[in-house]
Amino acid sequence: MFDLPPRAAEVAAEVTMLANLPAGPGERAEAILDALRQVIPFQAARIALLDPELRQHDLLSCRGYNDRIRAYMTTQEHHAEIESLGLHRTAPLRVQDLPVPAEEIRSWMELFQPAGFREGIGIGLVVADGRRVGLLGFNTDNPAYASPAACNLVQLLAPTIAHAVDPLRSPALLARIVRGMTAATVLTTSGRTLPLPGLPTHPLLEATSAVLLAATTHLGGTPDYAVFLVPYDRWPAEAGHVRITVFGCNGRPRHLRAVVAVGAPGDLCGLTGTELEIMGALVEGWTAASIAASRNIPVEIVEGDLERVRIKLAAPDRITASLRAVREGLYVPTEMAVITRA
């Protein structure tokens, strides 16, 4: 018989409700620990997010641990220990269940036991698509806890808790509200890409794509957001461009740099491909003379292009036209320009 603690069904229902709240991962994590405390009388607990690139954890919700333990929990040494002991797996392990005696675990003897802890439980947090997103852990001052029944409940709830704190949930939601979005990905700080749950990807969003390099160079402002156009000859009947929308993640874990979405170009205000590329150079601070030199054309031609752009954007001057181009993404970055005239 699968033993569960009293009130397990009630707590499971509460955790499921909390996991789907329209709140941030940290708020959901805090509320989930409060709910679990009803059936697991812990003295300390944490929900930590995995940073697979730095190979360490970021404490999303942490209570009851002293500063030394908290600092240790975010180190690469602790990450290595978690993996060597099997605490990253989807079956819960107590200290008494570990593959080596507690006396041989340096962190237990030097940090946890001196802090008064006598038992603990840890389990990896893995979402439905198989991604490891973090770790759930408890410690108690009573060697009788956590009970086998509590371990069973933790194992049942771990996928729900993983969903609650999945760092890709918010980026996926934001990507879905990008107007005309057809595909999206997450760019990491190392330049890798991660698929967003439930969303398609695109050839322009592959890790080796020049679009991603352009996306990162256009981030860093306030807000950490950019929108621009990229020539793409496979887009049907839309002037041969796609719209790239980029926004910084600015959250946890730290290896997530930005969401990059591909979508329909939208209204280009009658701007030609050449005019969009010239606007890209203007947005980046180029003068008419430098634009002309880069294209090996007379400066008068560039001046004429800029005047037509100003009229099409209903702007009183070039500065206003440039500001509108940035705001509405009506330009092609210079690194993405095809250097051809319409």
N, C-alpha and C positions, 0 to 999 in steps of 0.2 A: 504494500500500500504506500502511495506517495504522501508522506507526512508533511503537513503544513502547519504553521503556528496559528493560534486563535486569531480571528479577525483578518485572516489572510485575504479573503475575497474582498472585504471592504477596502483594505489597503491597496490591493491590486487595482480595484476600480478607481480609487483616488489617484494613483500613480498614472494610470492611463489617461485620466482627465487632465492631469497636470502636464503630461507630455505633449498635449495638443493645444495648450493655451497659447494665445497670440502674444507671447512675451519673449524676452531674450533667453538664450540658453542658460545664462547664469541665474536668472530668476527662476526658471524651471528647475534647475539643479537644486537650488536652495529649498524650494518647496517640496521636491521629491525626498530630500534627506529628512525633512520634518515628518513626512508621511511614513517613511521607513522606520523612523525612531519609535513608532507605535508598536512595532513587532520585533525590532532589534535594539535592545537597550545599549547602544554604543556610547562610549565616552569621546570618541573622535571618529570623524568620517571625512572622506573627500571624494569628489568626482573630478577627474582630471582629463584634459583633452590631450591627445597624442599629437606631437609635432614630428612626423616621420622623417623630415629632412634634417632637423637638428638632433633627432633621436633622443628626445626628452619630453616631459609632460608639462603642461600648463595647468595650474590649479584653478579650476572653474568655480568650485565651491569647496571650501575647506574649513573645518571647525575642530577644535579640541587639541590640535597639535602645537607644540612649542616652535619657536622660530628655527631652531636647528633642524628639526624634522621637516618643517615646511621647505626650508632651503634645500635639503637633501632630495626631497621629492621632485624637484625640478631639474635635477642633474642628469647627465648622460650615464653616470654610474648607476643611478637608481633605475633608469630605463633598462640598462643591461641586466641588472639584478632581477627585475620583473620578468624579463624574457628567459633568463636562465632558470628561474624557479617555476615558470609556467603560469604566472599570475595574469598573463595577457590572454589566456585561453577563455573559452566560453563556459567552462565548468568552474564553479567557485572552489577556492582552496583556502582552508584555514591554516594557521601556523602549524598545527599538529599534523596537517596533511601534506606539508611540503616535502619534496624529495630528499631534503637533507635536514638533519636536526637543527633546531633553532639556535643551538649553541655554536653552530658553524656559520651562522649568517651574521656578518659583521654589523650591518645596520641594526639588526634586532638587538644584539648585545650592547652596542654602543649608543644607540639612540632610543629605540622603542621601549625596551625593557627598563632602562633607567628613568624613563618618563612615566612609569607605572603601568604600562600595558602588559597584559598577560596572554592575550589571544587576539586574533584578527582574522579577517576574511577579505579576499580580493578576487575580482573577476574582470575579465576584459569586456569592453563594450564594443559590440560589432553590430552594424546596421544590416538591413535586409539584403543589400547588394554585396555583402561580404567585406566592406571596409571596416578596419579597426579605427575607432574614433577616440578611444580612451580607456579609462580604468575606473572602477568603483571599488572603494575600499573602506573597511570599518576596523576599528580597534576597540577592545574592551579591557577593563581592569579585572574581569572575572574569567578564569580559564574555562568556565562552563559555556561561554558564549563565543561565537555564534553556534546555536544548536543545529543539528542536521535539518530540522524543519525550517529554520531560518535560511539555511543554505539553499534548500529547495526553492523557497520563495524568491530569493535573490536571483537564482538561475532563471526562473520563470519571467522575472521582471526585467532582466538585463537588456533584452532586445528593445523593450519599450523605453527604457532609460537611455539607451544608445540613440534611439530616434529623437528623444527629447533634447539631447545636447549635440546632435549632429551639426557640425559647423557649416555644412553645405546647405542646410535647410533655408537659411535666410538669403544666401546668394541665389539659390534657385528661385525663390519667391520674387526677388527683385528682378531677375532676368525675365521672368514671365510677364512682368508689367511693362517691359520695354516695348514701345510701340513698334509693331511690325516685326518683332523678333521671330526668327526662324531657327536659330541655333545659338548655343552658348557654351562656354567652358569657364573653368577657373584657372587662372595663372598663378603659379607658386613663385616664391622668391628665388628659387633656383632656375626658373624658366620652364619647369615642367607644366603640363596641363592635366587637369582632372575633370572628368565628365560630371555634369550636374545631374542629380537624380531626376529621371523622367524627362530630360531634355536631349534633343539630338545635338550632334556636333557638326562640324563643317570643315572642308579642306583648308579654308583660310585660318582655322583655329588650331592647326597642328603645331606641335611644339617648335618645329623648324620654320614656321611661317614668318615672313617679314612683318605681317600685320601685328603680331604680338609684340615685336620689338617696337614698332611705332606706337602701339598702345601704351607700353610702359613709359616711353619718353613723354607722352602727353598727360601722364598722371602727376600728382604731387601738389596740386593746387588746393584751394579751399572754395568749393568742395572738391574732394578727390574724384573728379569726374571729367570725362571728355567724350565728345561725339564727333566723328568725322566720316568722310567717304573714302572708298577704295575702288579703283577700277576693277571690274570683274566682268569678263565678256560672256560668262555663262548665265548671267541673270537675265531672265526673259523680258524684252521690250521695256526696259527701265533705264535707258541711257547708259547701260553698261557699268553701273556702279552698285555697290551695296553700302549700307550704313553700318558703321562699327560704333558700338556704345560701350564705354569702359567706365567702371566705377571701382574704387578701391574697397577692399574688404574691411580694413582697419579694425580688425577684431581678433578673435582667438580661433584656432591657434595662429601663431605669428607667421607660419609659412604660407598662408593664403594671401596673395598680393592683390589680385583684382579679378573681377568678373568681366569677361569680354563676350559681347553678344553681336551676332550678325543679323541684319534685318533688311527689309525693303528700303530703298533709298528715300522714298517719300517724295514730297514736292521739292524739286530742285530750282524752282523759281525761274525756269528757262535758261539756267546757266549751262554752258557747254563744258565739255571735258577740259578744254584748255583753260577756260575761265575759272573752273573749280581748282585747277592746279595752281594757277596764278594767285588765287585767293589763299591757298595754302602757304605759298611763299610770303605773301603779305602778312598773314597771321603770325608767321614765324619771324617777322621783323625785317624781311628783305626789302630793299628799295626797288623802284622800277628799273633803275640802271643795273642792279645786280641780277634781277630776274632776266633782263634782256641778255646780259652777258652769259648767264648759265644756259640760255636757250640759243645763243648765237643768232639773235634777231635784233632789229633796230629797236631802240627804246621807245620810239613813237608807237610801235605796234603794241607794246606792253601798256603804254599810257592809254591807248584806245581801248584795250581789253579792260583795264581797270575802270575806265569811265562807263563802259557798258555794264560791268558788274554793279557799279554804284547805282545806276538807273534801275536795273532789274531788281535790286534789293531795296529800292525806294529809300535810299540813304542819302542824307545831305552831303556827306563827305566820306573819304576812304576809311577814316577811323571808325565811324559809325557802321559802315559796311563790314569792316573787319570784326567788330564786336558782334554783329548779328550773325556773321558766318560762324564764329566760335560758338555762340549760344545755340544755334540751330544745326550745327554740324555741316555747314554748306562749304566745305573745302576738302581738298585732298592734301594730306601731309606731303612735304617735299620728298621724303624718302619713299613714298608710294607713287609718285608721279610717273607717268609713262613718257613724258617729254615729247608729246606729239600734239600737233595743232588740229582743232576740229575742222 
